[in-house]
């Protein structure tokens, strides 16, 4: 979803950069789960905050994010090569 969202916001950025940005955002949010700050805990207790930030760090999520971004890159390169003006990668 982050890959797709960034693609909508920055349509002229290459797919490779978009994938890197999506991974950076996903890994950053996952790393925030290790921070026990009270302001972040209060955000996590809201429905949207829980959906975005979650509660428990899991390295398996990092693998899942990487697989998801790679799948997005492959699908974009295979099925929508002209989406970014022929600059798919």
N, CA, C and O atoms as CSV, one atom per row, in Angstrom:
chain,resi,resn,atom,element,x,y,z
A,1,UNK,N,N,0.814,-1.190,0.000
A,1,UNK,CA,C,0.000,0.000,0.000
A,1,UNK,C,C,0.859,1.256,0.000
A,1,UNK,O,O,0.508,2.257,-0.624
A,2,UNK,N,N,1.987,1.200,0.703
A,2,UNK,CA,C,2.870,2.365,0.736
A,2,UNK,C,C,3.454,2.601,-0.655
A,2,UNK,O,O,3.555,3.743,-1.102
A,3,UNK,N,N,3.837,1.529,-1.333
A,3,UNK,CA,C,4.376,1.632,-2.693
A,3,UNK,C,C,3.349,2.289,-3.607
A,3,UNK,O,O,3.682,3.190,-4.376
A,4,UNK,N,N,2.111,1.839,-3.522
A,4,UNK,CA,C,1.029,2.389,-4.333
A,4,UNK,C,C,0.768,3.854,-3.978
A,4,UNK,O,O,0.623,4.700,-4.860
A,5,UNK,N,N,0.711,4.140,-2.688
A,5,UNK,CA,C,0.448,5.508,-2.240
A,5,UNK,C,C,1.530,6.484,-2.664
A,5,UNK,O,O,1.234,7.589,-3.117
A,6,UNK,N,N,2.784,6.076,-2.518
A,6,UNK,CA,C,3.880,6.949,-2.945
A,6,UNK,C,C,3.859,7.146,-4.459
A,6,UNK,O,O,4.195,8.219,-4.961
A,7,UNK,N,N,3.460,6.096,-5.180
A,7,UNK,CA,C,3.355,6.210,-6.638
A,7,UNK,C,C,2.303,7.223,-7.057
A,7,UNK,O,O,2.468,7.916,-8.061
A,8,UNK,N,N,1.222,7.311,-6.289
A,8,UNK,CA,C,0.190,8.306,-6.588
A,8,UNK,C,C,0.670,9.720,-6.281
A,8,UNK,O,O,0.344,10.662,-7.003
A,9,UNK,N,N,1.442,9.864,-5.211
A,9,UNK,CA,C,1.924,11.186,-4.803
A,9,UNK,C,C,3.064,11.668,-5.696
A,9,UNK,O,O,3.129,12.847,-6.044
A,10,UNK,N,N,3.967,10.750,-6.069
A,10,UNK,CA,C,5.148,11.099,-6.872
A,10,UNK,C,C,5.159,10.292,-8.170
A,10,UNK,O,O,5.944,9.351,-8.291
A,11,UNK,N,N,4.317,10.631,-9.135
A,11,UNK,CA,C,4.196,9.807,-10.340
A,11,UNK,C,C,5.423,9.808,-11.241
A,11,UNK,O,O,5.564,8.906,-12.067
A,12,UNK,N,N,6.301,10.769,-11.116
A,12,UNK,CA,C,7.455,10.844,-12.030
A,12,UNK,C,C,8.713,10.179,-11.462
A,12,UNK,O,O,9.751,10.152,-12.123
A,13,UNK,N,N,8.623,9.652,-10.261
A,13,UNK,CA,C,9.773,8.996,-9.631
A,13,UNK,C,C,9.872,7.569,-10.156
A,13,UNK,O,O,8.855,6.911,-10.374
A,14,UNK,N,N,11.099,7.092,-10.359
A,14,UNK,CA,C,11.287,5.746,-10.896
A,14,UNK,C,C,10.757,4.690,-9.929
A,14,UNK,O,O,10.658,4.923,-8.724
A,15,UNK,N,N,10.426,3.545,-10.473
A,15,UNK,CA,C,9.892,2.448,-9.668
A,15,UNK,C,C,10.888,1.988,-8.618
A,15,UNK,O,O,10.503,1.664,-7.495
A,16,UNK,N,N,12.154,1.957,-8.972
A,16,UNK,CA,C,13.181,1.526,-8.020
A,16,UNK,C,C,13.261,2.483,-6.836
A,16,UNK,O,O,13.349,2.046,-5.688
A,17,UNK,N,N,13.230,3.761,-7.104
A,17,UNK,CA,C,13.233,4.748,-6.014
A,17,UNK,C,C,11.956,4.652,-5.196
A,17,UNK,O,O,11.981,4.791,-3.973
A,18,UNK,N,N,10.847,4.415,-5.870
A,18,UNK,CA,C,9.571,4.281,-5.176
A,18,UNK,C,C,9.610,3.078,-4.246
A,18,UNK,O,O,9.149,3.155,-3.107
A,19,UNK,N,N,10.153,1.979,-4.719
A,19,UNK,CA,C,10.280,0.785,-3.878
A,19,UNK,C,C,11.189,1.022,-2.691
A,19,UNK,O,O,10.898,0.573,-1.582
A,20,UNK,N,N,12.283,1.723,-2.913
A,20,UNK,CA,C,13.199,2.047,-1.817
A,20,UNK,C,C,12.518,2.936,-0.784
A,20,UNK,O,O,12.681,2.738,0.420
A,21,UNK,N,N,11.763,3.902,-1.254
A,21,UNK,CA,C,11.044,4.788,-0.347
A,21,UNK,C,C,9.983,4.046,0.444
A,21,UNK,O,O,9.808,4.290,1.638
A,22,UNK,N,N,9.275,3.142,-0.218
A,22,UNK,CA,C,8.242,2.363,0.454
A,22,UNK,C,C,8.853,1.478,1.541
A,22,UNK,O,O,8.298,1.354,2.633
A,23,UNK,N,N,9.994,0.865,1.237
A,23,UNK,CA,C,10.667,0.049,2.242
A,23,UNK,C,C,11.158,0.902,3.404
A,23,UNK,O,O,11.065,0.486,4.558
A,24,UNK,N,N,11.672,2.077,3.115
A,24,UNK,CA,C,12.145,2.961,4.187
A,24,UNK,C,C,10.998,3.352,5.116
A,24,UNK,O,O,11.159,3.356,6.336
A,25,UNK,N,N,9.845,3.679,4.544
A,25,UNK,CA,C,8.680,4.039,5.355
A,25,UNK,C,C,8.226,2.836,6.178
A,25,UNK,O,O,7.997,2.967,7.380
A,26,UNK,N,N,8.093,1.671,5.554
A,26,UNK,CA,C,7.623,0.475,6.248
A,26,UNK,C,C,8.595,0.053,7.356
A,26,UNK,O,O,8.170,-0.277,8.463
A,27,UNK,N,N,9.893,0.064,7.058
A,27,UNK,CA,C,10.883,-0.307,8.070
A,27,UNK,C,C,10.907,0.714,9.200
A,27,UNK,O,O,11.086,0.349,10.362
A,28,UNK,N,N,10.729,1.986,8.871
A,28,UNK,CA,C,10.705,3.034,9.896
A,28,UNK,C,C,9.528,2.871,10.842
A,28,UNK,O,O,9.677,3.007,12.056
A,29,UNK,N,N,8.361,2.583,10.289
A,29,UNK,CA,C,7.184,2.372,11.135
A,29,UNK,C,C,7.369,1.134,11.998
A,29,UNK,O,O,6.981,1.129,13.167
A,30,UNK,N,N,7.955,0.090,11.436
A,30,UNK,CA,C,8.213,-1.121,12.228
A,30,UNK,C,C,9.213,-0.824,13.349
A,30,UNK,O,O,9.054,-1.321,14.464
A,31,UNK,N,N,10.228,-0.029,13.067
A,31,UNK,CA,C,11.213,0.328,14.089
A,31,UNK,C,C,10.585,1.163,15.197
A,31,UNK,O,O,11.019,1.081,16.347
A,32,UNK,N,N,9.568,1.969,14.875
A,32,UNK,CA,C,8.887,2.765,15.900
A,32,UNK,C,C,8.204,1.885,16.948
A,32,UNK,O,O,7.927,2.342,18.057
A,33,UNK,N,N,7.937,0.643,16.606
A,33,UNK,CA,C,7.330,-0.269,17.580
A,33,UNK,C,C,8.275,-0.560,18.740
A,33,UNK,O,O,7.841,-0.994,19.807
A,34,UNK,N,N,9.556,-0.322,18.531
A,34,UNK,CA,C,10.538,-0.545,19.595
A,34,UNK,C,C,10.633,0.648,20.547
A,34,UNK,O,O,11.249,0.547,21.608
A,35,UNK,N,N,10.030,1.768,20.176
A,35,UNK,CA,C,10.086,2.990,20.989
A,35,UNK,C,C,8.860,3.058,21.897
A,35,UNK,O,O,7.733,3.072,21.402
A,36,UNK,N,N,9.056,3.100,23.211
A,36,UNK,CA,C,7.912,3.076,24.129
A,36,UNK,C,C,7.416,4.458,24.556
A,36,UNK,O,O,6.816,4.585,25.623
A,37,UNK,N,N,7.648,5.476,23.762
A,37,UNK,CA,C,7.272,6.837,24.145
A,37,UNK,C,C,5.793,6.974,24.461
A,37,UNK,O,O,4.954,6.377,23.786
A,38,UNK,N,N,5.466,7.765,25.493
A,38,UNK,CA,C,4.064,7.913,25.890
A,38,UNK,C,C,3.192,8.555,24.813
A,38,UNK,O,O,2.024,8.191,24.677
A,39,UNK,N,N,3.731,9.496,24.051
A,39,UNK,CA,C,2.948,10.137,23.003
A,39,UNK,C,C,2.590,9.131,21.909
A,39,UNK,O,O,1.494,9.172,21.351
A,40,UNK,N,N,3.540,8.215,21.603
A,40,UNK,CA,C,3.280,7.206,20.585
A,40,UNK,C,C,2.319,6.143,21.112
A,40,UNK,O,O,1.502,5.610,20.361
A,41,UNK,N,N,2.421,5.838,22.401
A,41,UNK,CA,C,1.494,4.870,23.013
A,41,UNK,C,C,0.067,5.404,22.963
A,41,UNK,O,O,-0.873,4.643,22.735
A,42,UNK,N,N,-0.098,6.697,23.174
A,42,UNK,CA,C,-1.451,7.261,23.130
A,42,UNK,C,C,-2.014,7.226,21.706
A,42,UNK,O,O,-3.216,7.040,21.518
A,43,UNK,N,N,-1.156,7.403,20.718
A,43,UNK,CA,C,-1.600,7.300,19.323
A,43,UNK,C,C,-1.980,5.864,19.001
A,43,UNK,O,O,-2.962,5.621,18.299
A,44,UNK,N,N,-1.195,4.899,19.517
A,44,UNK,CA,C,-1.474,3.481,19.250
A,44,UNK,C,C,-2.809,3.026,19.828
A,44,UNK,O,O,-3.369,2.031,19.368
A,45,UNK,N,N,-3.325,3.730,20.819
A,45,UNK,CA,C,-4.592,3.335,21.433
A,45,UNK,C,C,-5.806,3.802,20.627
A,45,UNK,O,O,-6.942,3.492,20.987
A,46,UNK,N,N,-5.577,4.539,19.547
A,46,UNK,CA,C,-6.673,4.891,18.648
A,46,UNK,C,C,-6.756,3.828,17.559
A,46,UNK,O,O,-5.791,3.100,17.325
A,47,UNK,N,N,-7.885,3.737,16.904
A,47,UNK,CA,C,-8.059,2.727,15.848
A,47,UNK,C,C,-7.080,2.952,14.702
A,47,UNK,O,O,-6.399,2.020,14.274
A,48,UNK,N,N,-7.007,4.177,14.206
A,48,UNK,CA,C,-6.095,4.474,13.101
A,48,UNK,C,C,-4.639,4.297,13.525
A,48,UNK,O,O,-3.836,3.749,12.770
A,49,UNK,N,N,-4.298,4.754,14.721
A,49,UNK,CA,C,-2.933,4.601,15.223
A,49,UNK,C,C,-2.534,3.142,15.354
A,49,UNK,O,O,-1.394,2.777,15.065
A,50,UNK,N,N,-3.462,2.312,15.788
A,50,UNK,CA,C,-3.178,0.873,15.903
A,50,UNK,C,C,-2.977,0.255,14.523
A,50,UNK,O,O,-2.090,-0.578,14.337
A,51,UNK,N,N,-3.803,0.664,13.552
A,51,UNK,CA,C,-3.662,0.122,12.201
A,51,UNK,C,C,-2.350,0.544,11.548
A,51,UNK,O,O,-1.731,-0.243,10.832
A,52,UNK,N,N,-1.926,1.777,11.792
A,52,UNK,CA,C,-0.701,2.279,11.165
A,52,UNK,C,C,0.540,1.807,11.905
A,52,UNK,O,O,1.477,1.310,11.281
A,53,UNK,N,N,0.562,1.956,13.229
A,53,UNK,CA,C,1.775,1.705,14.002
A,53,UNK,C,C,1.837,0.335,14.648
A,53,UNK,O,O,2.932,-0.153,14.928
A,54,UNK,N,N,0.704,-0.303,14.894
A,54,UNK,CA,C,0.716,-1.609,15.546
A,54,UNK,C,C,1.270,-1.522,16.953
A,54,UNK,O,O,1.441,-0.430,17.495
A,55,UNK,N,N,1.551,-2.681,17.550
A,55,UNK,CA,C,2.034,-2.698,18.929
A,55,UNK,C,C,3.324,-3.493,19.108
A,55,UNK,O,O,4.138,-3.143,19.962
A,56,UNK,N,N,3.533,-4.547,18.329
A,56,UNK,CA,C,4.640,-5.456,18.585
A,56,UNK,C,C,5.583,-5.518,17.383
A,56,UNK,O,O,5.146,-5.729,16.252
A,57,UNK,N,N,6.882,-5.332,17.638
A,57,UNK,CA,C,7.892,-5.458,16.588
A,57,UNK,C,C,8.019,-6.923,16.181
A,57,UNK,O,O,7.998,-7.817,17.027
A,58,UNK,N,N,8.150,-7.154,14.889
A,58,UNK,CA,C,8.355,-8.509,14.385
A,58,UNK,C,C,9.263,-8.446,13.161
A,58,UNK,O,O,8.953,-7.758,12.188
A,59,UNK,N,N,10.369,-9.155,13.209
A,59,UNK,CA,C,11.286,-9.136,12.066
A,59,UNK,C,C,10.632,-9.802,10.857
A,59,UNK,O,O,11.003,-9.512,9.719
A,60,UNK,N,N,9.655,-10.700,11.091
A,60,UNK,CA,C,8.959,-11.329,9.976
A,60,UNK,C,C,8.193,-10.286,9.156
A,60,UNK,O,O,8.019,-10.450,7.949
A,61,UNK,N,N,7.742,-9.226,9.807
A,61,UNK,CA,C,7.070,-8.152,9.069
A,61,UNK,C,C,8.022,-7.494,8.079
A,61,UNK,O,O,7.608,-7.112,6.985
A,62,UNK,N,N,9.288,-7.358,8.450
A,62,UNK,CA,C,10.274,-6.761,7.546
A,62,UNK,C,C,10.424,-7.607,6.288
A,62,UNK,O,O,10.546,-7.075,5.184
A,63,UNK,N,N,10.413,-8.925,6.458
A,63,UNK,CA,C,10.479,-9.833,5.308
A,63,UNK,C,C,9.215,-9.678,4.452
A,63,UNK,O,O,9.292,-9.621,3.225
A,64,UNK,N,N,8.054,-9.609,5.112
A,64,UNK,CA,C,6.795,-9.469,4.381
A,64,UNK,C,C,6.754,-8.145,3.617
A,64,UNK,O,O,6.292,-8.113,2.477
A,65,UNK,N,N,7.227,-7.053,4.220
A,65,UNK,CA,C,7.258,-5.760,3.529
A,65,UNK,C,C,8.153,-5.832,2.306
A,65,UNK,O,O,7.805,-5.312,1.246
A,66,UNK,N,N,9.306,-6.477,2.449
A,66,UNK,CA,C,10.239,-6.591,1.332
A,66,UNK,C,C,9.624,-7.401,0.188
A,66,UNK,O,O,9.737,-7.018,-0.976
A,67,UNK,N,N,8.978,-8.515,0.517
A,67,UNK,CA,C,8.327,-9.345,-0.499
A,67,UNK,C,C,7.205,-8.555,-1.182
A,67,UNK,O,O,7.039,-8.637,-2.399
A,68,UNK,N,N,6.442,-7.797,-0.403
A,68,UNK,CA,C,5.352,-7.009,-0.966
A,68,UNK,C,C,5.835,-5.936,-1.926
A,68,UNK,O,O,5.250,-5.738,-2.990
A,69,UNK,N,N,6.904,-5.244,-1.548
A,69,UNK,CA,C,7.446,-4.205,-2.424
A,69,UNK,C,C,8.029,-4.827,-3.689
A,69,UNK,O,O,7.843,-4.296,-4.784
A,70,UNK,N,N,8.728,-5.944,-3.546
A,70,UNK,CA,C,9.263,-6.626,-4.727
A,70,UNK,C,C,8.134,-7.081,-5.649
A,70,UNK,O,O,8.254,-6.976,-6.870
A,71,UNK,N,N,7.049,-7.582,-5.082
A,71,UNK,CA,C,5.903,-7.986,-5.901
A,71,UNK,C,C,5.315,-6.779,-6.631
A,71,UNK,O,O,4.964,-6.872,-7.808
A,72,UNK,N,N,5.209,-5.656,-5.939
A,72,UNK,CA,C,4.716,-4.436,-6.577
A,72,UNK,C,C,5.620,-3.988,-7.710
A,72,UNK,O,O,5.141,-3.585,-8.770
A,73,UNK,N,N,6.922,-4.058,-7.492
A,73,UNK,CA,C,7.874,-3.683,-8.545
A,73,UNK,C,C,7.743,-4.593,-9.759
A,73,UNK,O,O,7.701,-4.121,-10.895
A,74,UNK,N,N,7.680,-5.891,-9.517
A,74,UNK,CA,C,7.572,-6.851,-10.620
A,74,UNK,C,C,6.278,-6.623,-11.397
A,74,UNK,O,O,6.286,-6.595,-12.627
A,75,UNK,N,N,5.165,-6.458,-10.677
A,75,UNK,CA,C,3.884,-6.235,-11.365
A,75,UNK,C,C,3.898,-4.940,-12.170
A,75,UNK,O,O,3.365,-4.884,-13.278
A,76,UNK,N,N,4.505,-3.911,-11.613
A,76,UNK,CA,C,4.546,-2.644,-12.348
A,76,UNK,C,C,5.418,-2.752,-13.595
A,76,UNK,O,O,5.042,-2.267,-14.662
A,77,UNK,N,N,6.568,-3.378,-13.464
A,77,UNK,CA,C,7.474,-3.506,-14.607
A,77,UNK,C,C,6.854,-4.394,-15.690
A,77,UNK,O,O,6.996,-4.110,-16.879
A,78,UNK,N,N,6.165,-5.469,-15.282
A,78,UNK,CA,C,5.582,-6.384,-16.266
A,78,UNK,C,C,4.313,-5.849,-16.916
A,78,UNK,O,O,4.123,-5.990,-18.124
A,79,UNK,N,N,3.447,-5.238,-16.117
A,79,UNK,CA,C,2.118,-4.897,-16.624
A,79,UNK,C,C,1.886,-3.424,-16.900
A,79,UNK,O,O,0.932,-3.072,-17.593
A,80,UNK,N,N,2.731,-2.565,-16.377
A,80,UNK,CA,C,2.514,-1.130,-16.572
A,80,UNK,C,C,3.850,-0.434,-16.880
A,80,UNK,O,O,4.206,0.525,-16.196
A,81,UNK,N,N,4.587,-0.894,-17.885
A,81,UNK,CA,C,5.907,-0.313,-18.144
A,81,UNK,C,C,5.853,1.142,-18.590
A,81,UNK,O,O,6.819,1.880,-18.393
A,82,UNK,N,N,4.760,1.565,-19.179
A,82,UNK,CA,C,4.690,2.941,-19.670
A,82,UNK,C,C,4.134,3.901,-18.614
A,82,UNK,O,O,4.033,5.101,-18.871
A,83,UNK,N,N,3.773,3.394,-17.433
A,83,UNK,CA,C,3.167,4.219,-16.397
A,83,UNK,C,C,4.081,5.380,-15.991
A,83,UNK,O,O,3.613,6.496,-15.767
A,84,UNK,N,N,5.331,5.119,-15.903
A,84,UNK,CA,C,6.285,6.155,-15.483
A,84,UNK,C,C,7.103,6.651,-16.683
A,84,UNK,O,O,8.291,6.948,-16.558
A,85,UNK,N,N,6.467,6.731,-17.806
A,85,UNK,CA,C,7.126,7.274,-18.992
A,85,UNK,C,C,8.233,6.401,-19.533
A,85,UNK,O,O,9.209,6.909,-20.084
A,86,UNK,N,N,8.097,5.072,-19.385
A,86,UNK,CA,C,9.115,4.166,-19.867
A,86,UNK,C,C,10.286,4.049,-18.926
A,86,UNK,O,O,11.237,3.326,-19.224
A,87,UNK,N,N,10.252,4.732,-17.806
A,87,UNK,CA,C,11.337,4.717,-16.832
A,87,UNK,C,C,10.952,3.796,-15.684
A,87,UNK,O,O,10.846,4.230,-14.537
A,88,UNK,N,N,10.743,2.520,-15.999
A,88,UNK,CA,C,10.213,1.581,-15.011
A,88,UNK,C,C,11.180,1.296,-13.899
A,88,UNK,O,O,10.744,1.097,-12.765
A,89,UNK,N,N,12.467,1.263,-14.153
A,89,UNK,CA,C,13.425,0.930,-13.097
A,89,UNK,C,C,14.490,1.939,-12.984
A,89,UNK,O,O,15.378,1.807,-12.141
